[in-house]
């Protein structure tokens, strides 16, 4: 089964920062970035980025170079990103929210790193790097003497624009590279498909190291709007909601779990800032639709929820679905929709033959968004990028490791991970299937399920439940979920938890849950 997105012609040089430059020329006095009470216009930002680009090229860090960026969200961060792109180099986000040990591991995975852009607040996090760390503020006098005009580097659509880390099945983070053509295609599709314009101001709410944050960071600058940044290293729901309420923000890109937090914040306070947005573009993990549907159907809610699917290796987003069309009674799992422009979705069986409509298969992605591969990868994961002959024509595909099917309406549904299944009492189970069943029970506000192992090495499922009220009765929950799941899929243990922990990327932190389970029972804890 193949879903093919609309084929749309791109410019001969589909380069993202050229679109920004066009806005800087057409509307130089428009506000480009706002952060912590400071703002910069398109003309000012363009000049600052040009000077930094000249700084890089003068040091030989032009096309093909890789520049690490370890900064908190700030105007300087955007200058560093745009300047790196203008120099023809690729930037690598080094999230300052990460522990030092994690950053040291990531730094060791970047081949031929040229330098790192840091600040006094972040320099200590990357001091172990074998390359120079520079501070734009300390270099301000030197940069002021460089040309404010573009460096004139001939950047092409095949050049790498950024590279982000994604978890690898071997346990070592993989650095996946995205090409300008793929990034341009994504942003151009979002702009055309959803009518984004110079008034489509955006608020970044996700961590810098997240693949989703790269399009969130650049999308408003691509369409001539204003980018709003939070002066906070970690996600701050109170600050985010305050900014949504006080500024003319129209779009937010986030992980599903971050959306739940924002919806809860608004619901608890009777606010309207979220409901007045044009779009929330979200995904990155299985959707728990019951967490947001009451809010989404609230009278007067004009916000369009776009449930999206993609992977970092293929420029982040491959499909999109307007959740207004979702009817829980028709689908157990909310679809993720149809492909972006110049993007193909293929569902193949183990022999790499196409499956039929409604049949489950592994999801492969083809088209413009397929990235340049892993920069530090020579192992088995590099084989995920492959070429397959479909209908007599060769297609470069990325094997996602996700399983799914296509509905009768032609929408993709992602069922789960091929490698997320665990064997419990001889049966293979996907924990997300159990989470969905628990989430539909009355009295359960949210649930997360992880696999744990007994002293004898046997796997068992542990459910963490956020109750809708003051608590829950374990026997009652077990009895009710037995009405929808076979006995081998019912968790062995249920733990009451006030909230589901989130990773810096805004997704469910399953490692933290596993640690919580160990600590809970090491202390002789009870289930509920």
One Martini backbone bead per residue (centre of mass of N, CA, C, O) as a GRO file, in nm:
protein
  528
    1UNK     BB    1   0.095   0.037   0.024
    2UNK     BB    2   0.039   0.370  -0.117
    3UNK     BB    3   0.117   0.708  -0.032
    4UNK     BB    4   0.081   1.017  -0.217
    5UNK     BB    5   0.191   1.314  -0.239
    6UNK     BB    6   0.197   1.606  -0.359
    7UNK     BB    7   0.338   1.740  -0.645
    8UNK     BB    8   0.592   1.994  -0.597
    9UNK     BB    9   0.757   2.251  -0.704
   10UNK     BB   10   1.084   2.365  -0.668
   11UNK     BB   11   1.334   2.537  -0.643
   12UNK     BB   12   1.654   2.519  -0.761
   13UNK     BB   13   1.716   2.652  -0.458
   14UNK     BB   14   1.618   2.489  -0.171
   15UNK     BB   15   1.665   2.740   0.065
   16UNK     BB   16   1.577   2.854   0.367
   17UNK     BB   17   1.731   3.137   0.411
   18UNK     BB   18   1.621   3.275   0.153
   19UNK     BB   19   1.339   3.328   0.261
   20UNK     BB   20   1.424   3.514   0.486
   21UNK     BB   21   1.569   3.726   0.305
   22UNK     BB   22   1.316   3.815   0.153
   23UNK     BB   23   1.182   3.938   0.407
   24UNK     BB   24   1.411   4.137   0.480
   25UNK     BB   25   1.362   4.302   0.216
   26UNK     BB   26   1.044   4.351   0.228
   27UNK     BB   27   1.039   4.351   0.580
   28UNK     BB   28   1.267   4.495   0.775
   29UNK     BB   29   1.071   4.604   1.032
   30UNK     BB   30   0.994   4.343   1.115
   31UNK     BB   31   0.942   4.113   1.358
   32UNK     BB   32   1.130   3.823   1.425
   33UNK     BB   33   1.225   3.840   1.742
   34UNK     BB   34   1.118   3.731   2.077
   35UNK     BB   35   1.298   3.789   2.401
   36UNK     BB   36   1.289   3.898   2.710
   37UNK     BB   37   1.192   4.196   2.589
   38UNK     BB   38   1.333   4.140   2.322
   39UNK     BB   39   1.407   4.265   1.985
   40UNK     BB   40   1.415   4.181   1.624
   41UNK     BB   41   1.457   4.246   1.311
   42UNK     BB   42   1.502   4.138   1.000
   43UNK     BB   43   1.744   4.323   0.935
   44UNK     BB   44   1.906   4.275   1.195
   45UNK     BB   45   1.925   3.965   1.174
   46UNK     BB   46   2.062   3.952   0.899
   47UNK     BB   47   2.319   4.107   0.977
   48UNK     BB   48   2.412   3.924   1.209
   49UNK     BB   49   2.427   3.661   1.039
   50UNK     BB   50   2.629   3.763   0.829
   51UNK     BB   51   2.865   3.815   1.024
   52UNK     BB   52   2.886   3.523   1.120
   53UNK     BB   53   2.940   3.401   0.845
   54UNK     BB   54   3.206   3.549   0.797
   55UNK     BB   55   3.349   3.430   1.040
   56UNK     BB   56   3.340   3.136   0.944
   57UNK     BB   57   3.469   3.159   0.658
   58UNK     BB   58   3.742   3.282   0.759
   59UNK     BB   59   3.791   2.985   0.912
   60UNK     BB   60   3.673   2.753   0.708
   61UNK     BB   61   3.341   2.730   0.788
   62UNK     BB   62   3.169   2.605   0.552
   63UNK     BB   63   3.100   2.392   0.347
   64UNK     BB   64   3.041   2.098   0.551
   65UNK     BB   65   3.028   2.209   0.814
   66UNK     BB   66   3.019   2.182   1.184
   67UNK     BB   67   2.801   2.348   1.423
   68UNK     BB   68   2.776   2.404   1.745
   69UNK     BB   69   2.475   2.460   1.962
   70UNK     BB   70   2.497   2.602   2.305
   71UNK     BB   71   2.188   2.740   2.377
   72UNK     BB   72   1.969   2.934   2.479
   73UNK     BB   73   1.696   3.084   2.426
   74UNK     BB   74   1.763   3.331   2.170
   75UNK     BB   75   1.885   3.555   1.955
   76UNK     BB   76   2.165   3.422   1.929
   77UNK     BB   77   2.063   3.151   1.830
   78UNK     BB   78   1.947   3.252   1.559
   79UNK     BB   79   2.208   3.370   1.456
   80UNK     BB   80   2.369   3.103   1.455
   81UNK     BB   81   2.189   2.949   1.262
   82UNK     BB   82   2.180   3.143   1.018
   83UNK     BB   83   2.487   3.180   0.986
   84UNK     BB   84   2.549   2.886   0.926
   85UNK     BB   85   2.376   2.862   0.671
   86UNK     BB   86   2.511   3.096   0.508
   87UNK     BB   87   2.799   2.939   0.514
   88UNK     BB   88   2.707   2.622   0.447
   89UNK     BB   89   2.652   2.500   0.706
   90UNK     BB   90   2.592   2.289   0.993
   91UNK     BB   91   2.383   2.241   1.261
   92UNK     BB   92   2.416   2.136   1.618
   93UNK     BB   93   2.224   2.056   1.869
   94UNK     BB   94   2.302   2.150   2.220
   95UNK     BB   95   2.138   2.081   2.495
   96UNK     BB   96   2.139   2.255   2.804
   97UNK     BB   97   1.939   2.042   2.954
   98UNK     BB   98   2.158   1.856   2.962
   99UNK     BB   99   2.374   1.669   3.085
  100UNK     BB  100   2.708   1.656   3.077
  101UNK     BB  101   2.737   1.353   3.005
  102UNK     BB  102   2.558   1.367   2.755
  103UNK     BB  103   2.719   1.579   2.597
  104UNK     BB  104   2.981   1.417   2.585
  105UNK     BB  105   2.864   1.190   2.414
  106UNK     BB  106   2.774   1.364   2.172
  107UNK     BB  107   3.048   1.493   2.098
  108UNK     BB  108   3.172   1.202   2.021
  109UNK     BB  109   2.954   1.186   1.753
  110UNK     BB  110   3.099   1.430   1.599
  111UNK     BB  111   3.216   1.476   1.296
  112UNK     BB  112   3.409   1.739   1.238
  113UNK     BB  113   3.404   1.962   1.442
  114UNK     BB  114   3.457   2.303   1.445
  115UNK     BB  115   3.250   2.441   1.657
  116UNK     BB  116   3.117   2.631   1.944
  117UNK     BB  117   2.822   2.783   2.052
  118UNK     BB  118   2.817   2.986   2.338
  119UNK     BB  119   2.797   3.072   2.689
  120UNK     BB  120   2.839   3.143   3.011
  121UNK     BB  121   2.593   2.935   3.082
  122UNK     BB  122   2.723   2.684   2.874
  123UNK     BB  123   3.034   2.632   2.856
  124UNK     BB  124   3.065   2.410   3.085
  125UNK     BB  125   2.914   2.178   2.918
  126UNK     BB  126   3.161   2.193   2.668
  127UNK     BB  127   3.469   2.177   2.780
  128UNK     BB  128   3.543   1.879   2.660
  129UNK     BB  129   3.592   1.976   2.398
  130UNK     BB  130   3.820   1.979   2.112
  131UNK     BB  131   3.691   2.258   2.064
  132UNK     BB  132   3.596   2.565   2.016
  133UNK     BB  133   3.441   2.814   2.221
  134UNK     BB  134   3.200   3.063   2.151
  135UNK     BB  135   3.103   3.417   2.207
  136UNK     BB  136   2.904   3.654   2.076
  137UNK     BB  137   2.932   3.878   2.290
  138UNK     BB  138   3.248   3.882   2.300
  139UNK     BB  139   3.244   3.928   1.965
  140UNK     BB  140   3.095   4.197   1.894
  141UNK     BB  141   3.323   4.384   1.794
  142UNK     BB  142   3.423   4.203   1.566
  143UNK     BB  143   3.150   4.164   1.417
  144UNK     BB  144   3.096   4.474   1.359
  145UNK     BB  145   3.342   4.467   1.132
  146UNK     BB  146   3.164   4.307   0.955
  147UNK     BB  147   2.971   4.230   0.709
  148UNK     BB  148   2.611   4.279   0.645
  149UNK     BB  149   2.640   4.105   0.413
  150UNK     BB  150   2.639   3.851   0.228
  151UNK     BB  151   2.868   3.580   0.157
  152UNK     BB  152   2.799   3.410  -0.115
  153UNK     BB  153   2.719   3.118  -0.068
  154UNK     BB  154   2.663   2.820  -0.259
  155UNK     BB  155   2.372   2.685  -0.179
  156UNK     BB  156   2.211   2.368  -0.168
  157UNK     BB  157   1.972   2.119  -0.142
  158UNK     BB  158   2.204   1.893  -0.067
  159UNK     BB  159   2.275   2.031   0.171
  160UNK     BB  160   2.343   2.045   0.497
  161UNK     BB  161   2.169   2.206   0.774
  162UNK     BB  162   2.117   1.966   0.987
  163UNK     BB  163   2.180   1.785   1.306
  164UNK     BB  164   2.034   1.517   1.493
  165UNK     BB  165   1.955   1.339   1.770
  166UNK     BB  166   1.897   0.985   1.793
  167UNK     BB  167   1.793   0.701   1.898
  168UNK     BB  168   1.947   0.389   1.929
  169UNK     BB  169   1.940   0.039   1.929
  170UNK     BB  170   2.248   0.029   2.052
  171UNK     BB  171   2.258   0.301   2.259
  172UNK     BB  172   2.362   0.499   2.044
  173UNK     BB  173   2.364   0.792   1.929
  174UNK     BB  174   2.224   0.945   1.637
  175UNK     BB  175   2.335   1.140   1.354
  176UNK     BB  176   2.102   1.316   1.170
  177UNK     BB  177   2.067   1.432   0.836
  178UNK     BB  178   1.957   1.740   0.684
  179UNK     BB  179   1.829   1.881   0.403
  180UNK     BB  180   1.733   2.160   0.249
  181UNK     BB  181   1.512   2.041   0.068
  182UNK     BB  182   1.351   1.904   0.296
  183UNK     BB  183   1.302   2.158   0.471
  184UNK     BB  184   1.170   2.331   0.257
  185UNK     BB  185   0.937   2.139   0.193
  186UNK     BB  186   0.806   2.143   0.470
  187UNK     BB  187   0.761   2.453   0.504
  188UNK     BB  188   0.607   2.492   0.237
  189UNK     BB  189   0.374   2.302   0.302
  190UNK     BB  190   0.272   2.439   0.558
  191UNK     BB  191   0.216   2.713   0.425
  192UNK     BB  192   0.020   2.613   0.198
  193UNK     BB  193  -0.179   2.416   0.348
  194UNK     BB  194  -0.225   2.643   0.612
  195UNK     BB  195  -0.182   2.953   0.551
  196UNK     BB  196   0.077   3.076   0.620
  197UNK     BB  197   0.192   3.396   0.760
  198UNK     BB  198   0.296   3.704   0.890
  199UNK     BB  199   0.075   3.632   1.137
  200UNK     BB  200   0.220   3.341   1.221
  201UNK     BB  201   0.287   3.331   1.517
  202UNK     BB  202   0.538   3.180   1.736
  203UNK     BB  203   0.586   2.921   1.993
  204UNK     BB  204   0.840   2.783   2.172
  205UNK     BB  205   0.813   2.456   2.375
  206UNK     BB  206   1.070   2.304   2.296
  207UNK     BB  207   1.353   2.150   2.285
  208UNK     BB  208   1.637   2.202   2.100
  209UNK     BB  209   1.710   1.883   2.047
  210UNK     BB  210   1.456   1.859   1.896
  211UNK     BB  211   1.335   1.805   1.586
  212UNK     BB  212   1.077   1.983   1.608
  213UNK     BB  213   1.231   2.258   1.677
  214UNK     BB  214   1.337   2.332   1.394
  215UNK     BB  215   1.062   2.409   1.261
  216UNK     BB  216   0.966   2.597   1.484
  217UNK     BB  217   1.204   2.803   1.453
  218UNK     BB  218   1.164   2.857   1.121
  219UNK     BB  219   0.870   2.899   1.025
  220UNK     BB  220   0.818   3.210   1.071
  221UNK     BB  221   1.068   3.300   0.891
  222UNK     BB  222   0.949   3.171   0.626
  223UNK     BB  223   0.659   3.361   0.652
  224UNK     BB  224   0.716   3.650   0.816
  225UNK     BB  225   0.713   3.614   1.115
  226UNK     BB  226   0.705   3.573   1.468
  227UNK     BB  227   0.941   3.474   1.712
  228UNK     BB  228   0.883   3.309   2.020
  229UNK     BB  229   1.073   3.306   2.326
  230UNK     BB  230   1.169   3.132   2.604
  231UNK     BB  231   1.327   3.217   2.922
  232UNK     BB  232   1.380   2.880   2.926
  233UNK     BB  233   1.526   2.573   2.949
  234UNK     BB  234   1.258   2.468   3.049
  235UNK     BB  235   0.952   2.376   3.060
  236UNK     BB  236   0.692   2.637   3.112
  237UNK     BB  237   0.364   2.655   3.151
  238UNK     BB  238   0.319   2.938   3.266
  239UNK     BB  239   0.484   3.095   3.056
  240UNK     BB  240   0.348   2.992   2.803
  241UNK     BB  241   0.059   3.088   2.871
  242UNK     BB  242   0.126   3.385   2.905
  243UNK     BB  243   0.226   3.428   2.613
  244UNK     BB  244  -0.036   3.341   2.474
  245UNK     BB  245  -0.207   3.573   2.614
  246UNK     BB  246  -0.012   3.844   2.538
  247UNK     BB  247   0.026   3.742   2.244
  248UNK     BB  248   0.013   3.704   1.878
  249UNK     BB  249  -0.031   3.390   1.879
  250UNK     BB  250  -0.096   3.106   1.634
  251UNK     BB  251   0.141   2.888   1.692
  252UNK     BB  252   0.213   2.533   1.777
  253UNK     BB  253   0.482   2.309   1.850
  254UNK     BB  254   0.440   1.962   1.971
  255UNK     BB  255   0.408   1.733   2.191
  256UNK     BB  256   0.157   1.560   2.320
  257UNK     BB  257   0.230   1.598   2.627
  258UNK     BB  258   0.240   1.908   2.612
  259UNK     BB  259  -0.055   1.948   2.535
  260UNK     BB  260  -0.178   1.837   2.793
  261UNK     BB  261  -0.063   2.053   2.981
  262UNK     BB  262  -0.198   2.298   2.842
  263UNK     BB  263  -0.488   2.201   2.869
  264UNK     BB  264  -0.492   2.177   3.177
  265UNK     BB  265  -0.426   2.471   3.234
  266UNK     BB  266  -0.675   2.591   3.094
  267UNK     BB  267  -0.900   2.430   3.235
  268UNK     BB  268  -0.829   2.514   3.536
  269UNK     BB  269  -0.860   2.846   3.443
  270UNK     BB  270  -1.057   2.922   3.204
  271UNK     BB  271  -0.923   2.966   2.940
  272UNK     BB  272  -0.835   3.085   2.572
  273UNK     BB  273  -0.555   3.076   2.428
  274UNK     BB  274  -0.568   2.801   2.279
  275UNK     BB  275  -0.850   2.831   2.131
  276UNK     BB  276  -0.729   3.090   1.955
  277UNK     BB  277  -0.570   2.935   1.783
  278UNK     BB  278  -0.497   2.807   1.478
  279UNK     BB  279  -0.245   2.606   1.564
  280UNK     BB  280  -0.167   2.261   1.651
  281UNK     BB  281   0.141   2.086   1.613
  282UNK     BB  282   0.144   1.730   1.666
  283UNK     BB  283   0.348   1.461   1.829
  284UNK     BB  284   0.590   1.179   1.866
  285UNK     BB  285   0.345   1.012   1.998
  286UNK     BB  286   0.106   0.853   2.130
  287UNK     BB  287  -0.229   0.920   2.132
  288UNK     BB  288  -0.443   1.058   2.397
  289UNK     BB  289  -0.744   1.163   2.319
  290UNK     BB  290  -0.892   1.185   2.601
  291UNK     BB  291  -0.709   1.438   2.697
  292UNK     BB  292  -0.852   1.654   2.457
  293UNK     BB  293  -1.154   1.632   2.351
  294UNK     BB  294  -1.316   1.816   2.537
  295UNK     BB  295  -1.158   2.069   2.464
  296UNK     BB  296  -1.188   2.055   2.148
  297UNK     BB  297  -1.529   2.062   2.190
  298UNK     BB  298  -1.546   2.331   2.284
  299UNK     BB  299  -1.705   2.605   2.293
  300UNK     BB  300  -1.520   2.823   2.074
  301UNK     BB  301  -1.316   2.635   1.944
  302UNK     BB  302  -1.064   2.734   1.680
  303UNK     BB  303  -0.857   2.512   1.702
  304UNK     BB  304  -0.630   2.337   1.508
  305UNK     BB  305  -0.559   1.990   1.507
  306UNK     BB  306  -0.240   1.846   1.418
  307UNK     BB  307  -0.179   1.516   1.347
  308UNK     BB  308   0.155   1.396   1.343
  309UNK     BB  309   0.408   1.231   1.127
  310UNK     BB  310   0.751   1.122   1.200
  311UNK     BB  311   1.108   1.160   1.138
  312UNK     BB  312   1.425   1.274   1.168
  313UNK     BB  313   1.534   1.127   0.900
  314UNK     BB  314   1.259   1.291   0.755
  315UNK     BB  315   1.209   1.593   0.851
  316UNK     BB  316   0.980   1.496   1.088
  317UNK     BB  317   0.740   1.527   0.854
  318UNK     BB  318   0.492   1.321   0.662
  319UNK     BB  319   0.213   1.367   0.818
  320UNK     BB  320  -0.149   1.476   0.831
  321UNK     BB  321  -0.424   1.552   1.079
  322UNK     BB  322  -0.747   1.647   1.134
  323UNK     BB  323  -0.905   1.599   1.440
  324UNK     BB  324  -1.204   1.676   1.362
  325UNK     BB  325  -1.242   1.381   1.208
  326UNK     BB  326  -1.244   1.236   1.475
  327UNK     BB  327  -1.388   0.909   1.578
  328UNK     BB  328  -1.368   0.696   1.833
  329UNK     BB  329  -1.581   0.477   1.723
  330UNK     BB  330  -1.411   0.424   1.447
  331UNK     BB  331  -1.131   0.461   1.612
  332UNK     BB  332  -0.889   0.365   1.833
  333UNK     BB  333  -0.694   0.527   1.643
  334UNK     BB  334  -0.557   0.807   1.551
  335UNK     BB  335  -0.483   0.946   1.281
  336UNK     BB  336  -0.208   1.089   1.056
  337UNK     BB  337  -0.283   1.069   0.756
  338UNK     BB  338  -0.127   1.249   0.499
  339UNK     BB  339   0.099   1.343   0.287
  340UNK     BB  340   0.327   1.536   0.202
  341UNK     BB  341   0.493   1.690  -0.005
  342UNK     BB  342   0.692   1.480  -0.179
  343UNK     BB  343   0.558   1.215  -0.032
  344UNK     BB  344   0.601   0.873   0.077
  345UNK     BB  345   0.394   0.589   0.175
  346UNK     BB  346   0.496   0.260   0.290
  347UNK     BB  347   0.355  -0.072   0.310
  348UNK     BB  348   0.538  -0.350   0.435
  349UNK     BB  349   0.661  -0.650   0.444
  350UNK     BB  350   0.910  -0.874   0.516
  351UNK     BB  351   0.955  -0.886   0.182
  352UNK     BB  352   0.892  -0.595   0.066
  353UNK     BB  353   0.583  -0.596   0.023
  354UNK     BB  354   0.289  -0.486  -0.043
  355UNK     BB  355   0.013  -0.408   0.123
  356UNK     BB  356  -0.304  -0.386   0.188
  357UNK     BB  357  -0.581  -0.251   0.262
  358UNK     BB  358  -0.582  -0.270   0.621
  359UNK     BB  359  -0.303  -0.376   0.637
  360UNK     BB  360  -0.029  -0.465   0.803
  361UNK     BB  361   0.279  -0.267   0.824
  362UNK     BB  362   0.568  -0.130   0.742
  363UNK     BB  363   0.704   0.192   0.759
  364UNK     BB  364   0.780   0.389   0.476
  365UNK     BB  365   0.993   0.654   0.344
  366UNK     BB  366   0.962   0.892   0.078
  367UNK     BB  367   1.149   1.147  -0.076
  368UNK     BB  368   1.256   1.466  -0.003
  369UNK     BB  369   1.281   1.411   0.323
  370UNK     BB  370   1.505   1.231   0.294
  371UNK     BB  371   1.792   1.199   0.427
  372UNK     BB  372   2.160   1.173   0.457
  373UNK     BB  373   2.191   1.032   0.722
  374UNK     BB  374   2.444   0.903   0.920
  375UNK     BB  375   2.733   1.057   1.037
  376UNK     BB  376   2.803   0.808   1.266
  377UNK     BB  377   2.720   0.563   1.060
  378UNK     BB  378   2.818   0.193   1.015
  379UNK     BB  379   2.598   0.027   1.102
  380UNK     BB  380   2.286  -0.122   1.094
  381UNK     BB  381   2.120   0.154   1.085
  382UNK     BB  382   2.204   0.242   0.791
  383UNK     BB  383   2.001   0.027   0.654
  384UNK     BB  384   1.739   0.207   0.668
  385UNK     BB  385   1.872   0.305   0.415
  386UNK     BB  386   1.705   0.246   0.103
  387UNK     BB  387   1.648   0.058  -0.206
  388UNK     BB  388   1.336   0.025  -0.388
  389UNK     BB  389   1.126  -0.157  -0.600
  390UNK     BB  390   0.835   0.020  -0.728
  391UNK     BB  391   0.671  -0.023  -1.002
  392UNK     BB  392   0.972  -0.029  -1.150
  393UNK     BB  393   1.083   0.183  -0.936
  394UNK     BB  394   1.316   0.356  -0.769
  395UNK     BB  395   1.341   0.391  -0.403
  396UNK     BB  396   1.420   0.598  -0.144
  397UNK     BB  397   1.429   0.466   0.184
  398UNK     BB  398   1.279   0.466   0.514
  399UNK     BB  399   1.300   0.263   0.798
  400UNK     BB  400   1.108   0.314   1.087
  401UNK     BB  401   0.969   0.068   1.274
  402UNK     BB  402   0.677   0.109   1.205
  403UNK     BB  403   0.333   0.031   1.247
  404UNK     BB  404   0.058  -0.005   0.999
  405UNK     BB  405  -0.230   0.155   0.833
  406UNK     BB  406  -0.499   0.191   0.596
  407UNK     BB  407  -0.776   0.339   0.550
  408UNK     BB  408  -1.056   0.380   0.362
  409UNK     BB  409  -0.991   0.702   0.350
  410UNK     BB  410  -0.656   0.719   0.335
  411UNK     BB  411  -0.534   0.688   0.627
  412UNK     BB  412  -0.289   0.688   0.854
  413UNK     BB  413  -0.199   0.431   1.095
  414UNK     BB  414  -0.034   0.409   1.404
  415UNK     BB  415   0.030   0.136   1.619
  416UNK     BB  416   0.358   0.097   1.641
  417UNK     BB  417   0.633  -0.075   1.734
  418UNK     BB  418   0.834  -0.328   1.636
  419UNK     BB  419   1.041  -0.290   1.910
  420UNK     BB  420   0.818  -0.253   2.160
  421UNK     BB  421   0.782  -0.532   2.209
  422UNK     BB  422   0.687  -0.768   2.458
  423UNK     BB  423   0.747  -1.064   2.639
  424UNK     BB  424   0.457  -1.220   2.792
  425UNK     BB  425   0.404  -1.525   2.848
  426UNK     BB  426   0.480  -1.571   2.522
  427UNK     BB  427   0.370  -1.282   2.449
  428UNK     BB  428   0.325  -1.021   2.231
  429UNK     BB  429   0.354  -0.673   2.347
  430UNK     BB  430   0.213  -0.347   2.334
  431UNK     BB  431   0.197  -0.099   2.564
  432UNK     BB  432   0.009   0.103   2.405
  433UNK     BB  433  -0.243  -0.078   2.407
  434UNK     BB  434  -0.281  -0.060   2.716
  435UNK     BB  435  -0.300   0.246   2.746
  436UNK     BB  436  -0.559   0.282   2.583
  437UNK     BB  437  -0.743   0.110   2.762
  438UNK     BB  438  -0.700   0.270   3.025
  439UNK     BB  439  -0.778   0.560   2.913
  440UNK     BB  440  -1.097   0.466   2.877
  441UNK     BB  441  -1.135   0.474   3.171
  442UNK     BB  442  -1.300   0.551   3.430
  443UNK     BB  443  -1.080   0.749   3.640
  444UNK     BB  444  -0.868   0.783   3.402
  445UNK     BB  445  -0.650   1.026   3.294
  446UNK     BB  446  -0.370   0.855   3.287
  447UNK     BB  447  -0.133   0.632   3.106
  448UNK     BB  448   0.155   0.415   3.174
  449UNK     BB  449   0.362   0.158   3.018
  450UNK     BB  450   0.591  -0.087   3.145
  451UNK     BB  451   0.869  -0.292   3.153
  452UNK     BB  452   0.946  -0.546   3.386
  453UNK     BB  453   1.163  -0.731   3.617
  454UNK     BB  454   1.216  -0.996   3.781
  455UNK     BB  455   1.432  -1.184   3.965
  456UNK     BB  456   1.393  -1.419   3.731
  457UNK     BB  457   1.348  -1.243   3.444
  458UNK     BB  458   1.057  -1.174   3.419
  459UNK     BB  459   0.812  -1.026   3.243
  460UNK     BB  460   0.626  -0.722   3.325
  461UNK     BB  461   0.354  -0.516   3.372
  462UNK     BB  462   0.347  -0.156   3.435
  463UNK     BB  463   0.113   0.072   3.576
  464UNK     BB  464   0.068   0.421   3.538
  465UNK     BB  465  -0.163   0.623   3.731
  466UNK     BB  466  -0.375   0.899   3.669
  467UNK     BB  467  -0.617   1.010   3.844
  468UNK     BB  468  -0.920   1.188   3.839
  469UNK     BB  469  -0.899   1.178   4.144
  470UNK     BB  470  -0.795   1.047   4.463
  471UNK     BB  471  -0.802   0.761   4.315
  472UNK     BB  472  -0.770   0.393   4.309
  473UNK     BB  473  -0.888   0.067   4.234
  474UNK     BB  474  -0.720  -0.198   4.139
  475UNK     BB  475  -0.941  -0.416   4.108
  476UNK     BB  476  -1.128  -0.244   3.934
  477UNK     BB  477  -0.935  -0.192   3.700
  478UNK     BB  478  -0.875  -0.487   3.632
  479UNK     BB  479  -1.165  -0.573   3.573
  480UNK     BB  480  -1.227  -0.365   3.344
  481UNK     BB  481  -0.983  -0.436   3.153
  482UNK     BB  482  -1.077  -0.736   3.110
  483UNK     BB  483  -1.311  -0.638   2.909
  484UNK     BB  484  -1.072  -0.552   2.670
  485UNK     BB  485  -0.847  -0.757   2.767
  486UNK     BB  486  -0.635  -0.986   2.782
  487UNK     BB  487  -0.478  -1.124   3.047
  488UNK     BB  488  -0.174  -1.088   2.932
  489UNK     BB  489  -0.229  -0.751   2.915
  490UNK     BB  490  -0.246  -0.726   3.214
  491UNK     BB  491  -0.120  -0.578   3.460
  492UNK     BB  492   0.052  -0.661   3.756
  493UNK     BB  493   0.084  -0.345   3.811
  494UNK     BB  494  -0.026  -0.055   4.011
  495UNK     BB  495   0.049   0.302   3.998
  496UNK     BB  496   0.030   0.584   4.174
  497UNK     BB  497   0.041   0.905   4.000
  498UNK     BB  498   0.037   1.248   3.961
  499UNK     BB  499   0.245   1.227   3.709
  500UNK     BB  500   0.384   1.223   3.399
  501UNK     BB  501   0.688   1.206   3.295
  502UNK     BB  502   0.913   1.421   3.120
  503UNK     BB  503   1.109   1.495   2.884
  504UNK     BB  504   1.282   1.746   2.731
  505UNK     BB  505   1.086   1.684   2.466
  506UNK     BB  506   0.783   1.609   2.593
  507UNK     BB  507   0.791   1.315   2.662
  508UNK     BB  508   0.764   1.019   2.777
  509UNK     BB  509   0.950   0.897   3.062
  510UNK     BB  510   1.040   0.569   3.081
  511UNK     BB  511   1.293   0.566   3.253
  512UNK     BB  512   1.167   0.707   3.499
  513UNK     BB  513   0.954   0.488   3.549
  514UNK     BB  514   1.147   0.254   3.602
  515UNK     BB  515   1.276   0.392   3.848
  516UNK     BB  516   1.016   0.423   4.010
  517UNK     BB  517   0.967   0.122   4.043
  518UNK     BB  518   1.224   0.052   4.194
  519UNK     BB  519   1.182   0.251   4.431
  520UNK     BB  520   0.903   0.158   4.523
  521UNK     BB  521   0.994  -0.149   4.592
  522UNK     BB  522   1.244  -0.089   4.766
  523UNK     BB  523   1.036   0.063   4.980
  524UNK     BB  524   0.764  -0.110   4.993
  525UNK     BB  525   0.547  -0.051   4.801
  526UNK     BB  526   0.242   0.005   4.677
  527UNK     BB  527   0.017   0.033   4.431
  528UNK     BB  528  -0.248   0.243   4.538
   0.00000   0.00000   0.00000
